[in-house]
Amino acid sequence: METPAKILYTKREAAQLLSISVRSLEYLIFSHQLPARRIGRRVLLHRDAVDQFARRDHAFIRSQGDTDA
């Protein structure tokens, strides 16, 4: 019997799927570029939201370390 596909991912799992760091994922959540939901103490991301974000055209995603020189 096959196990059903996950619907919600942890931050670590979502970051791995997107090939980014957990810190970068947290920035995307904080800046409302990627919706997340809190269930108890856990922050979870819906599979569809991660897929849609991965398929979006990202002209420029500013990381927290970037500054205007």
C-alpha positions in Angstrom: 0.0 0.0 0.0 1.4 3.4 -1.0 1.8 6.2 1.5 -0.1 9.3 0.4 1.9 12.3 -0.6 2.5 14.9 2.1 0.2 17.9 2.0 2.2 20.1 4.5 5.9 20.4 4.6 8.1 21.6 7.5 10.4 24.6 6.8 13.4 22.3 6.4 11.6 20.0 3.9 10.3 23.0 1.9 13.8 24.6 1.8 15.2 21.3 0.5 12.6 21.1 -2.2 13.3 24.7 -3.3 17.1 24.2 -3.0 17.5 27.2 -0.6 18.5 27.6 3.0 16.1 27.5 5.9 17.0 31.1 6.6 16.1 32.1 3.1 12.8 30.3 3.4 12.1 32.1 6.6 12.8 35.4 4.9 10.3 34.5 2.1 7.7 33.7 4.7 8.4 36.9 6.7 8.1 39.0 3.5 4.8 37.3 2.6 6.3 35.9 -0.7 5.5 32.4 0.5 2.4 31.6 2.7 2.8 29.5 5.7 0.6 28.4 8.6 1.4 27.8 12.2 0.0 24.7 13.8 0.9 24.7 17.5 4.6 25.6 17.6 5.3 24.3 14.1 5.4 26.4 10.9 4.1 24.4 7.9 3.9 25.1 4.2 1.3 23.7 1.9 2.6 21.6 -1.0 0.7 23.7 -3.6 2.2 27.0 -2.2 5.7 25.5 -2.5 5.0 24.3 -6.0 3.5 27.6 -7.1 6.4 29.5 -5.7 8.9 27.3 -7.5 7.1 27.8 -10.8 6.8 31.6 -10.5 9.1 33.9 -12.5 11.4 35.5 -9.9 13.1 38.5 -11.5 15.0 39.2 -8.3 14.7 37.8 -4.8 16.6 40.0 -2.3 18.3 38.1 0.4 18.6 39.6 3.9 22.4 40.1 3.6 22.1 42.3 0.5 22.5 46.1 1.0 22.4 48.9 -1.4 25.9 50.3 -1.9 
